[in-house]
Amino acid sequence: MIPRLAPVAQETLTSVHPQAARSVFWELGDLDAGDPLLEKEAWLTTVLLTFGTCGFNLDAGSGLRGRARATVLFCPPADAAGCARMPSGPVSADALVLTSLFVDPDLTVGASHVLVDAALAELTARRTRVVEAFGYRDGVECSTLPGSLVGLVADPQAVGLLPAELLAATGFEVVAEHPVFPRFRLELPPPNGLLSAAEAEELLAPA
């Protein structure tokens, strides 16, 4: 079955990807703060009320009854305290930030592209001018990382770090270089356009 794309909404707060539900690094700037499930649900509720749609889920057609197989999240930088912890930050004053992407390992690479594209389409429709994101380069050693960020390198999936190659493939360009955590920027609408419904369905089709 082809996964189904749907916006994160008040009625689907408990259906985000399990790793997304437990991760509060971007939201609180801490890898381990309080009860992560409650903290994340409170954050999502607040941002949905003040900002509107802040992400998309991919499920397997199970609707509200099951957990998403993938989730992408975005928001204003003021709602993403973790951005201040990144060595290539801060996010530019004119940009919104694509914070995190959580994807089941058995999904195709195309699922990640579809989720990022869905976020860009939503932000373009809302007349957002610029979106930025912190990328992650796997397998790169950096002796200057502060101890507080070593955990991110050890387990990038735990906080939904976006692969640098994925951001580059979807049109982002590096605006602040860093060996491990470069900051990327994309002016909207994307110069290479957005995926059509047929292209998205093809990318989501089982390998």
N, C-alpha and C positions, 0 to 999 in steps of 0.2 A: 504494500500500500504506500502511495506517495504521501510524505508528511504534509501537513496542512499548516499554512502560515496564518497567524492571528495576532493582533496587537495585545500587549499586556494591558489588562483592565482591572477595575476593582473586583469584579467577580471571578477573575482568574489569578489573583495574587498567590494563592497556594498551589498553582499549577506551573509556576516557573521551573526551569531546570533545577534539579536538586542541588547542584553546586552553586548555582546562582542564589538559591534560597539561603545557603549557609555562608555566603561570602559577603563581608561588610568592609573590605579594605577600601574600595572606591568611595563608598558612602560615608564611612566614619574615619577613614585614614588609619585604621588599625586592623591588623591581621586577626586579632582575637579580642573582641569587645562585647562584654555582656552575653546575652542570649542571642546568637546571630540570627536565628529564625524570626524571633520577635522584632529585632532591630531592623532586619531587612523588610519585613512586612510593613513596619511603621514607616520606613523610608519610602517604600513604593506608594503607600497610601498618600503620604504628604506630597510627593512629587506629582502624582496623578492629579491631585486636587489643584496644585499651584501651577503646574507646567503643562499638564495634559499627557497624552501618550508618551511613554518613555522607554518603550521597547517592543520587541516582537518575540513570539514563541513559535516553535515548530513542534507539532505533535503528530501522532500517528493515526489521527482520526478518532481519538478517544474522547475528544471534547473536554469538558470540565472535570471529567472523572479521573484523569490521569495526569502524571507529570509530563511536562514538555521534554522533548528530546534535545532541544536546543533553545537558547535564549540569548538575545542581544539587548543591551541596555544603553541609553544615552540620556543626557540631561544638561542643564546649565552647569558651568564649572563651580558655581557657588554651592551646588548640591553634591559635589564630588570632592570631599575633603582629601581623598587619597591622591589627587592630582598634585597637591602641594608636596607630597613625599617623593615625587619622581624627579630624578636628577636632570632631566631635559625639560622640566616645567619652568614656569607655570603655563597653563593654557592661555592663548592670546585673548585679549579683552573682547574681541569681536566674534569669538567662536563659541559654539556649543561643543560638547565633548562626547564622543563615542567611547564609553568606559570599558565595557566588558562583553565577552562572547564566550558562552559555555555550550559545548557541542558533544553529544555522545560520540565515543570513538569509532563506532561502527557506521556512522553516517558518512556519506561521500563528502569530498572537499567542496563540492558544489553547494552543499547546505550552508556552509559558512558564507559563501559569496551571496547567496539568496538573502540571508539575514542582514548582512551589511547593506546590500542593495535596498532592502525594505526600509531600513533606518534612513538611508539617504533619500529615498523617495518621500518618506513622511516629512523629513526636515525640509526638503525642497518645496513640498506642497504648503508648508507653513512659512515659506519665504525666508527661511534661514539662509544667511549669506555664506557662512563658513562653518565647517566642522573639523575638529582635530581629534587625534587619538594617540595614545602611547603604544608604540609597537614593541615587540619582543623578538630579539634575535637569539635563536636557540644555538647552543653549543659554543657561545662566545664567552671567554673568560674576561673578567674585569676586576683587577685588584683594588680599584678605588671605590667599589660599592660600599655604602654604609651598612653596618650590621643589620639594620632594620629592614633592608631590602634583600638580604641574602635568601630569606625564605621565599621570595618571589621567584628567584632563579631556580631554587630547588623544586618548586612546584607551581609553574606559571598557570596551569589549568585551574588551580584552586581559587584564583582571583579573576580568571577569565581574561588574561592578557591576550591581546590580539597579535597574531604572528605578523612580523614586519612584511613578509612576502605577500600575505593576504592584502594588507593595506595598499602596498605598491601595485598589486594586480587590479585593485578596484579604483585606481586613479589617484590615491593619496601621494603626496610628495613630502620628503623629509624637510622640516622647517627648523628643527633643533637636533643636531647630531649627538649620538651617544652610542658607545660600543654595544650595549645591551638593550637600552630603552630609548630609542630615538622617538621624537615627537613628530607626527605626521599632520599634514594640513590638506584640506580639499575645499576649493571654492565651489559653491552650488549655483546652478545645477551642474552636475559632473560633465566635464567636456566630452567624455566618451559616451554619454547618455546612460539611461537606466535599462534594466532588463525588461523585456516584454514578458507577458504572462506565459507565453509558450517557452521562452528561454528559461524562465524560472522553473517551470515544470520539468523541463529536460534535465536541468541541473539537479533537481531533487529526485529524479527517477533512480531506482536501485541500480547499482553497478551490474 
